[in-house]
Amino acid sequence: MDSIEQRIIAIIERNRSTILSFARDIYTHGELGYKEYRTAERFKDMLAGLGLETIHTGLAITGVKGYLRPPDKTPGPVLSLIGELDAIRIPNHRYANPETQAGHCCGHHAQLAGVIGAAYALTDPTVRDRLGGNAVFFGVPAEEYGEIDFKKALRSEGKIQYGGGKSELIRIGAFDDIGLSIAHHSGMQGITAGNGSSNGFVSKVIRYHGRAAHAAAGPHLGINALYAAHLGLAALQCQRETFRDEDSVRIHPILTRGGGLVNVIPNEAVVETLVRAKTSAAIADADRKTDRSFKAGADAMGAGYRIETLCGYLPQLPMTAHPDLLAAADLAAPDRRRTEVDKNHHFPASTDVGDLQHIQPVVCFTTGGIAGDLHGEYFDVTDEEEAYIITAKIFALSAYGLLKNNALSAVQTIAEYRAPFTKAQYLAFMDSMIRTEEKDILEYD
């Protein structure tokens, strides 16, 4: 351990109480995607308190991007440390925000605490002077892909194009000056480095249109949109055995609207779903079968439909653990077990980290200190040392490893990475997945 690494650890230890206080505050004030106004303000205020001269706010509605050095005066690669701003709707969680019903049951508050803790260390003049290039402390919105109707409304208002925060930040150019990133997630497996693959997905909103009628006196005069949705969901279930096991297909619809009064034939029903799979080809196959199923439900009842498909996330790309990250984890937690993720491990959930990986290298790690289920009401932080403090140390020490010696390691990492897409190719692919299909109510003579 060199003197700068010792200094980084000492600075984070010295600011332990502030980091923990910030983490607890965010944990108890969860906000949903593209609505993280308080969280973004707190993150920005913490960065401003550390003397950062350049802080951009309002990126993709709520994103915050703070530069270690003024960007127009700093040559060399730019490294971002990513913390996600949003929580998920878990109203029964004991720390759910009563105003938003959102709880940080995925550990995004731990990411933010880790980035802020790293900012304390990297803004220290002695540490900063040993870093080449630049660093960005990046609070990014909307990693969780929920509230599809809300995001569609934002899109129709011209405020966003994509439902995922990193995708939207890529689109607006917020990652244009960044060459590589460090991303963290909380995990039940403790401290890990590297990542396997994950599912990508598209999102759908299916609206069935029927005809209202008295449910008892004149049901024959109506077209039951709820029954059309029921048949569509049943048809989708019958598709399950047609999916290959190795494609890890996951389709999990919810019914968000199914009628207004019990004595009126429902004239509208709305289904939201994500269609996930391991590869783009498998996503396309499952997507076609999902559409067929929901259209069949409409045809059976003579209902109309409108199926809106939006691009979701691309699959996460497997990456071996970066040497600087491994060294950082060992220094940050010498007495704790650290493992490297098997590149062949597949995670059937999704993350927009995969989208960023398609255009630039992303160094990934997890820390533990949590219990219960991710995305569940019994999620809890059981070890603040690992969840927050060790996370901050790994962020900071990894950044130092990448940016020391005139950012030699960062330069090499960027040069050796083979991104599947340019930014233009990525945007073209994402836009190609956006479509709407509709059909009117079937009228009889």
Summary of the structure (lengths in Angstrom):
residues: 445
radius of gyration: 23.5
end to end distance: 83.4
largest distance: 85.5
contacts: 1657
relative contact order: 0.17
helix: 40%
strand: 23%
